[in-house]
Amino acid sequence: MEKAGEKIMPMTKRELEQKIGDLEAKIVHAMNTWDETVEADSRIEDMACELSTLENQLEKWDE
């Protein structure tokens, strides 16, 4: 857990790629196994937004 005043260490490119891969697998698993409910759809949408954010960070890393 981060302490007050402590800076968050940025992820390395490899860590970012790993997190993206893990999140993609989690989304696919959820889409294949969760019942279609508003709550499940909302959670999948949240994961997709997080995935988009991580992919944008990776694109910036490559610039």
C-alpha positions as protocol buffer text, in pm:
chain_id: "A"
residue {
  index: 1
  type: MET
  ca { x: 0 y: 0 z: 0 }
}
residue {
  index: 2
  type: GLU
  ca { x: 128 y: 346 z: -84 }
}
residue {
  index: 3
  type: LYS
  ca { x: 216 y: 570 z: 210 }
}
residue {
  index: 4
  type: ALA
  ca { x: 133 y: 940 z: 218 }
}
residue {
  index: 5
  type: GLY
  ca { x: 389 y: 1142 z: 24 }
}
residue {
  index: 6
  type: GLU
  ca { x: 535 y: 832 z: -141 }
}
residue {
  index: 7
  type: LYS
  ca { x: 548 y: 837 z: -520 }
}
residue {
  index: 8
  type: ILE
  ca { x: 409 y: 551 z: -728 }
}
residue {
  index: 9
  type: MET
  ca { x: 685 y: 388 z: -929 }
}
residue {
  index: 10
  type: PRO
  ca { x: 597 y: 379 z: -1298 }
}
residue {
  index: 11
  type: MET
  ca { x: 564 y: 36 z: -1454 }
}
residue {
  index: 12
  type: THR
  ca { x: 827 y: -90 z: -1690 }
}
residue {
  index: 13
  type: LYS
  ca { x: 720 y: -159 z: -2048 }
}
residue {
  index: 14
  type: ARG
  ca { x: 730 y: -533 z: -1975 }
}
residue {
  index: 15
  type: GLU
  ca { x: 512 y: -495 z: -1664 }
}
residue {
  index: 16
  type: LEU
  ca { x: 265 y: -287 z: -1865 }
}
residue {
  index: 17
  type: GLU
  ca { x: 251 y: -549 z: -2142 }
}
residue {
  index: 18
  type: GLN
  ca { x: 199 y: -823 z: -1880 }
}
residue {
  index: 19
  type: LYS
  ca { x: -82 y: -630 z: -1711 }
}
residue {
  index: 20
  type: ILE
  ca { x: -251 y: -576 z: -2050 }
}
residue {
  index: 21
  type: GLY
  ca { x: -227 y: -948 z: -2131 }
}
residue {
  index: 22
  type: ASP
  ca { x: -365 y: -1046 z: -1791 }
}
residue {
  index: 23
  type: LEU
  ca { x: -654 y: -803 z: -1824 }
}
residue {
  index: 24
  type: GLU
  ca { x: -736 y: -924 z: -2177 }
}
residue {
  index: 25
  type: ALA
  ca { x: -749 y: -1283 z: -2048 }
}
residue {
  index: 26
  type: LYS
  ca { x: -969 y: -1176 z: -1757 }
}
residue {
  index: 27
  type: ILE
  ca { x: -1212 y: -999 z: -1992 }
}
residue {
  index: 28
  type: VAL
  ca { x: -1236 y: -1300 z: -2227 }
}
residue {
  index: 29
  type: HIS
  ca { x: -1292 y: -1534 z: -1931 }
}
residue {
  index: 30
  type: ALA
  ca { x: -1563 y: -1306 z: -1792 }
}
residue {
  index: 31
  type: MET
  ca { x: -1739 y: -1278 z: -2127 }
}
residue {
  index: 32
  type: ASN
  ca { x: -1739 y: -1656 z: -2164 }
}
residue {
  index: 33
  type: THR
  ca { x: -1841 y: -1754 z: -1812 }
}
residue {
  index: 34
  type: TRP
  ca { x: -2039 y: -1477 z: -1645 }
}
residue {
  index: 35
  type: ASP
  ca { x: -2415 y: -1459 z: -1679 }
}
residue {
  index: 36
  type: GLU
  ca { x: -2541 y: -1166 z: -1883 }
}
residue {
  index: 37
  type: THR
  ca { x: -2651 y: -925 z: -1613 }
}
residue {
  index: 38
  type: VAL
  ca { x: -2628 y: -550 z: -1581 }
}
residue {
  index: 39
  type: GLU
  ca { x: -2369 y: -591 z: -1302 }
}
residue {
  index: 40
  type: ALA
  ca { x: -2153 y: -829 z: -1507 }
}
residue {
  index: 41
  type: ASP
  ca { x: -2175 y: -605 z: -1814 }
}
residue {
  index: 42
  type: SER
  ca { x: -2076 y: -307 z: -1602 }
}
residue {
  index: 43
  type: ARG
  ca { x: -1775 y: -488 z: -1454 }
}
residue {
  index: 44
  type: ILE
  ca { x: -1663 y: -603 z: -1800 }
}
residue {
  index: 45
  type: GLU
  ca { x: -1702 y: -247 z: -1929 }
}
residue {
  index: 46
  type: ASP
  ca { x: -1488 y: -121 z: -1638 }
}
residue {
  index: 47
  type: MET
  ca { x: -1217 y: -372 z: -1725 }
}
residue {
  index: 48
  type: ALA
  ca { x: -1235 y: -268 z: -2092 }
}
residue {
  index: 49
  type: CYS
  ca { x: -1187 y: 98 z: -1991 }
}
residue {
  index: 50
  type: GLU
  ca { x: -887 y: 4 z: -1779 }
}
residue {
  index: 51
  type: LEU
  ca { x: -750 y: -197 z: -2072 }
}
residue {
  index: 52
  type: SER
  ca { x: -789 y: 103 z: -2301 }
}
residue {
  index: 53
  type: THR
  ca { x: -603 y: 323 z: -2054 }
}
residue {
  index: 54
  type: LEU
  ca { x: -318 y: 73 z: -2028 }
}
residue {
  index: 55
  type: GLU
  ca { x: -297 y: 40 z: -2407 }
}
residue {
  index: 56
  type: ASN
  ca { x: -278 y: 419 z: -2437 }
}
residue {
  index: 57
  type: GLN
  ca { x: 7 y: 422 z: -2185 }
}
residue {
  index: 58
  type: LEU
  ca { x: 186 y: 156 z: -2389 }
}
residue {
  index: 59
  type: GLU
  ca { x: 145 y: 362 z: -2707 }
}
residue {
  index: 60
  type: LYS
  ca { x: 295 y: 665 z: -2531 }
}
residue {
  index: 61
  type: TRP
  ca { x: 581 y: 445 z: -2411 }
}
residue {
  index: 62
  type: ASP
  ca { x: 661 y: 355 z: -2774 }
}
residue {
  index: 63
  type: GLU
  ca { x: 669 y: 721 z: -2888 }
}
